[in-house]
């Protein structure tokens, strides 16, 4: 696969193809064509919506972004801006948003007290920053425990989405799936170590520095201790864990939402109607009135028409 900008079609793509064919004719390579798929990534425009150039003064220096937000945040934002092939305007505020997400990932894993001590110590004695960093402990809620069905469903939904999106170069939506996982995991009272370990392997291609730092802390003391997250087997999702056992069905009365009920995923139309009519929030709107019709959209909606 060749990934490159259209402005390099001659200098890169054509020349690479020429030399590959020379090597093929000489018998040094086994294929007549060097690339079987072409992907042209879109330009990143300035914040003013124009092509970046020094003359316009809208150039962003990557070194400045790395110094302020870190390499992971810059890397992650470039992938999160939008579809790879689209032309996209730069936004420094967007980098700030991704930086906050990485901060949430860090806080999910580390102990708040030791993090505070690190910040205070590195502020007063910056020369000992690396020493203070090593003292940061993992969150006490991270333990060796069997994940709940809900936690497994969250993890495997993330594995499925990230894996499929990476295969199709949909980096922005893969990152969205990682964000959804963190939003869920932040609410867990106990955080299974195995679940968070798999999450870090998913995060590693997008934010390698942070993922490797946390992976080293998470696996410290394990036998044998993995050297790096980058060479761990990629997690596989279990489709059985993603099957919906229950559904949330909105219930309307004359087109207005009155309740959201939980029903079995395989509930029949009759069961949906009965559950909707039995809802305590719905009853005040149908009592003493004639039920003209009940419209059921399977797995989606129940609407009760009264007169």
C-alpha positions as CSV (number, residue, x, y, z in Angstrom):
1,X,0.0,0.0,0.0
2,X,1.2,3.5,-0.9
3,X,0.2,6.3,1.4
4,X,1.2,9.8,0.2
5,X,0.0,13.2,-0.9
6,X,-1.1,13.9,-4.4
7,X,1.6,16.6,-4.7
8,X,4.2,13.8,-4.5
9,X,2.7,11.6,-7.2
10,X,5.7,12.0,-9.6
11,X,8.7,12.3,-7.2
12,X,7.6,9.4,-5.0
13,X,5.0,7.2,-6.6
14,X,6.2,7.2,-10.2
15,X,9.8,6.8,-9.4
16,X,9.1,4.0,-6.9
17,X,7.1,2.2,-9.5
18,X,9.9,2.7,-12.1
19,X,12.6,1.3,-10.0
20,X,10.4,-1.6,-8.8
21,X,9.8,-2.6,-12.4
22,X,13.6,-2.4,-13.1
23,X,14.2,-4.8,-10.2
24,X,11.4,-7.1,-11.4
25,X,12.9,-7.3,-14.9
26,X,16.3,-8.1,-13.3
27,X,14.6,-10.9,-11.2
28,X,15.3,-9.3,-7.8
29,X,11.6,-8.9,-6.8
30,X,8.7,-11.2,-7.4
31,X,5.9,-8.8,-8.3
32,X,5.4,-6.6,-11.4
33,X,3.7,-3.8,-9.4
34,X,5.0,-2.3,-6.2
35,X,1.7,-1.1,-4.8
36,X,-1.8,-2.7,-4.9
37,X,-3.6,0.1,-3.0
38,X,-3.2,3.9,-3.1
39,X,-4.3,6.2,-0.3
40,X,-3.9,10.0,-0.7
41,X,-4.0,11.7,2.6
42,X,-5.6,15.1,2.8
43,X,-3.8,18.3,3.4
44,X,-3.8,20.0,6.8
45,X,-4.7,23.6,6.4
46,X,-4.0,26.5,8.6
47,X,-6.4,27.7,11.2
48,X,-7.6,30.3,8.7
49,X,-8.7,27.5,6.3
50,X,-5.9,28.2,3.8
51,X,-2.9,26.0,2.8
52,X,-0.1,26.5,5.4
53,X,2.7,28.7,4.2
54,X,5.3,31.0,5.7
55,X,4.1,33.8,3.5
56,X,0.6,33.6,5.0
57,X,2.0,33.3,8.5
58,X,-0.3,30.4,9.3
59,X,2.3,27.7,9.7
60,X,2.3,25.6,12.9
61,X,5.6,24.4,14.2
62,X,5.3,20.8,15.4
63,X,8.2,21.3,17.8
64,X,6.1,23.9,19.6
65,X,3.2,21.6,19.9
66,X,5.4,18.8,21.2
67,X,7.0,21.1,23.8
68,X,3.5,22.2,25.0
69,X,1.4,19.1,24.7
70,X,3.8,16.2,24.1
71,X,4.4,14.0,21.1
72,X,1.4,11.7,21.9
73,X,-1.1,14.5,21.9
74,X,0.2,15.9,18.6
75,X,0.2,12.4,17.0
76,X,-3.3,11.6,18.3
77,X,-4.8,14.9,17.2
78,X,-3.5,14.5,13.6
79,X,-5.3,11.2,13.4
80,X,-8.4,12.5,15.2
81,X,-9.0,15.5,13.0
82,X,-11.1,13.6,10.5
83,X,-11.0,11.0,7.7
84,X,-7.5,10.4,6.4
85,X,-8.3,11.4,2.9
86,X,-10.1,14.7,3.8
87,X,-8.6,18.2,3.7
88,X,-8.8,19.4,7.3
89,X,-8.1,22.8,9.0
90,X,-5.7,22.8,12.0
91,X,-7.1,23.8,15.4
92,X,-4.8,24.2,18.4
93,X,-7.9,24.0,20.7
94,X,-8.4,20.5,19.2
95,X,-4.9,19.5,20.4
96,X,-5.9,20.8,23.9
97,X,-9.0,18.5,23.8
98,X,-7.0,15.4,22.9
99,X,-4.4,16.4,25.6
100,X,-7.2,16.4,28.1
101,X,-8.3,12.9,27.0
102,X,-4.8,11.6,27.5
103,X,-4.9,13.2,31.0
104,X,-8.0,11.2,31.7
105,X,-6.3,8.0,30.6
106,X,-3.4,8.8,33.0
107,X,-5.8,9.6,35.9
108,X,-7.6,6.3,35.3
109,X,-4.5,4.4,36.0
110,X,-2.5,6.3,38.7
111,X,-3.1,7.0,42.3
112,X,-4.3,10.5,42.9
113,X,-2.2,11.1,46.0
114,X,1.1,10.0,44.5
115,X,0.3,12.0,41.4
116,X,-0.1,15.1,43.6
117,X,3.1,14.4,45.4
118,X,4.9,14.1,42.0
119,X,3.5,17.4,40.8
120,X,4.5,19.2,44.0
121,X,7.9,17.7,44.1
122,X,8.8,18.3,40.4
123,X,7.6,21.9,40.8
124,X,9.9,22.6,43.8
125,X,12.8,20.4,42.6
126,X,12.5,20.1,38.8
127,X,15.9,18.4,38.6
128,X,14.5,15.4,40.5
129,X,11.5,15.1,38.2
130,X,12.4,11.6,36.9
131,X,12.9,10.4,40.4
132,X,9.5,11.7,41.6
133,X,7.9,10.2,38.5
134,X,9.0,6.7,39.5
135,X,7.3,7.1,42.8
136,X,3.8,7.4,41.2
137,X,1.7,4.4,42.2
138,X,-1.1,2.6,40.4
139,X,-4.7,3.3,41.4
140,X,-5.8,1.0,44.2
141,X,-9.0,0.2,42.3
142,X,-6.9,-1.7,39.7
143,X,-6.9,-5.3,41.0
144,X,-6.7,-8.9,39.8
145,X,-10.4,-9.6,39.5
146,X,-12.7,-11.3,37.0
147,X,-14.3,-8.6,34.8
148,X,-18.1,-8.2,35.0
149,X,-20.2,-9.0,31.9
150,X,-20.7,-5.2,31.5
151,X,-16.9,-4.5,31.7
152,X,-16.2,-7.3,29.2
153,X,-18.8,-5.9,26.8
154,X,-17.3,-2.4,27.0
155,X,-13.8,-3.8,26.3
156,X,-14.8,-6.1,23.5
157,X,-16.9,-3.4,21.8
158,X,-13.7,-1.2,21.9
159,X,-11.5,-4.1,20.5
160,X,-14.0,-4.7,17.7
161,X,-14.3,-1.0,16.7
162,X,-10.6,-0.2,17.0
163,X,-9.5,-3.3,15.1
164,X,-11.9,-2.8,12.2
165,X,-11.2,0.9,12.0
166,X,-7.4,0.4,11.9
167,X,-7.8,-2.1,9.1
168,X,-9.6,0.5,7.0
169,X,-7.4,3.5,8.2
170,X,-10.3,5.1,10.0
171,X,-8.1,6.5,12.7
172,X,-10.5,9.2,13.9
173,X,-13.4,6.8,14.7
174,X,-11.0,4.3,16.3
175,X,-9.9,7.0,18.7
176,X,-13.5,7.8,19.4
177,X,-14.0,4.2,20.5
178,X,-11.0,4.6,22.9
179,X,-12.6,7.7,24.4
180,X,-15.9,5.8,24.9
181,X,-14.1,3.1,26.8
182,X,-12.4,5.6,29.1
183,X,-15.7,7.3,29.8
184,X,-17.1,4.0,30.9
185,X,-14.1,2.8,32.8
186,X,-13.9,6.0,34.9
187,X,-17.2,5.0,36.5
188,X,-16.0,1.5,37.5
189,X,-15.5,1.0,41.3
190,X,-13.1,-1.8,40.6
191,X,-10.9,-1.9,37.5
192,X,-9.8,-5.4,36.3
193,X,-6.1,-5.4,35.5
194,X,-6.6,-7.7,32.5
195,X,-9.2,-5.3,30.9
196,X,-6.9,-2.3,31.3
197,X,-4.0,-4.2,30.0
198,X,-5.8,-5.0,26.7
199,X,-6.9,-1.3,26.5
200,X,-3.3,-0.1,26.7
201,X,-2.4,-2.5,23.8
202,X,-5.2,-0.8,21.8
203,X,-4.0,2.6,22.7
204,X,-0.3,1.9,21.9
205,X,-0.4,2.6,18.2
206,X,-2.1,6.0,18.8
207,X,-0.3,7.2,21.9
208,X,2.8,5.0,22.3
209,X,4.7,7.0,24.9
210,X,1.8,7.1,27.4
211,X,0.7,3.6,26.7
212,X,4.1,2.1,27.2
213,X,4.7,4.1,30.5
214,X,1.4,2.8,31.9
215,X,1.9,-0.7,30.5
216,X,5.2,-0.9,32.3
217,X,3.6,0.1,35.6
218,X,0.6,-2.2,35.1
219,X,2.7,-5.3,34.4
220,X,5.5,-4.6,36.9
221,X,6.2,-7.7,39.0
222,X,4.4,-10.1,36.7
223,X,6.2,-13.2,35.6
224,X,7.5,-13.0,33.0
225,X,7.2,-9.3,32.7
226,X,6.5,-8.1,29.1
227,X,9.1,-5.8,27.7
228,X,6.7,-3.6,25.7
229,X,3.1,-3.2,24.8
230,X,4.1,-2.9,21.1
231,X,4.9,-6.6,20.7
232,X,2.0,-8.1,22.7
233,X,-0.6,-10.1,20.8
234,X,-3.4,-7.9,19.5
235,X,-6.6,-8.5,21.5
236,X,-9.4,-10.4,19.8
237,X,-13.0,-9.6,20.4
238,X,-15.6,-12.2,21.3
239,X,-18.9,-11.6,19.3
240,X,-20.9,-13.5,22.0
241,X,-20.0,-10.8,24.5
242,X,-21.5,-8.1,22.3
243,X,-24.9,-9.6,22.1
244,X,-27.6,-7.3,23.6
245,X,-29.5,-9.2,26.3
246,X,-31.7,-6.2,27.1
247,X,-32.9,-3.2,25.2
248,X,-34.0,0.3,26.2
249,X,-37.2,1.1,24.4
250,X,-38.7,4.7,24.3
251,X,-42.4,4.7,25.1
252,X,-44.5,7.6,23.6
253,X,-48.1,8.6,24.2
254,X,-49.5,10.5,21.2
255,X,-46.0,11.1,19.9
256,X,-44.6,12.5,23.1
257,X,-41.9,10.6,25.1
258,X,-43.2,9.5,28.5
259,X,-40.8,6.7,29.6
260,X,-37.9,4.5,28.5
261,X,-38.4,0.9,29.5
262,X,-36.0,-2.0,29.7
263,X,-37.1,-5.2,28.0
264,X,-35.5,-8.5,26.9
265,X,-33.8,-8.2,23.5
266,X,-36.0,-11.0,22.1
267,X,-39.3,-9.6,23.5
268,X,-42.3,-10.1,21.3
269,X,-44.7,-7.4,20.2
270,X,-47.2,-8.4,22.8
271,X,-44.6,-8.3,25.5
272,X,-43.5,-4.8,24.4
273,X,-47.1,-3.6,24.4
274,X,-47.7,-5.0,27.9
275,X,-44.5,-3.5,29.3
276,X,-45.4,-0.1,27.8
277,X,-48.9,-0.1,29.3
278,X,-47.6,-1.2,32.7
279,X,-45.1,1.6,33.0
280,X,-45.8,3.8,36.0
281,X,-44.8,6.9,34.1
282,X,-47.1,6.1,31.2
283,X,-50.2,5.2,33.2
284,X,-51.2,8.8,34.1
285,X,-51.3,9.7,30.4
286,X,-53.6,6.8,29.4
287,X,-55.9,6.3,32.4
288,X,-59.5,7.1,31.7
289,X,-58.7,7.4,28.0
290,X,-59.5,5.2,25.0
291,X,-56.5,3.4,23.5
292,X,-57.0,3.8,19.8
293,X,-53.8,2.1,18.6
294,X,-50.4,0.9,19.8
295,X,-47.6,1.2,17.2
296,X,-44.6,-1.0,17.9
297,X,-41.4,-0.6,16.0
298,X,-39.4,-3.7,16.9
299,X,-36.3,-3.0,19.0
300,X,-36.9,0.8,18.5
301,X,-40.1,2.3,19.8
302,X,-43.6,1.9,21.3
303,X,-46.2,4.7,20.6
304,X,-49.6,4.6,22.2
305,X,-52.3,6.6,20.5
306,X,-55.1,7.6,22.9
307,X,-58.2,9.7,22.6
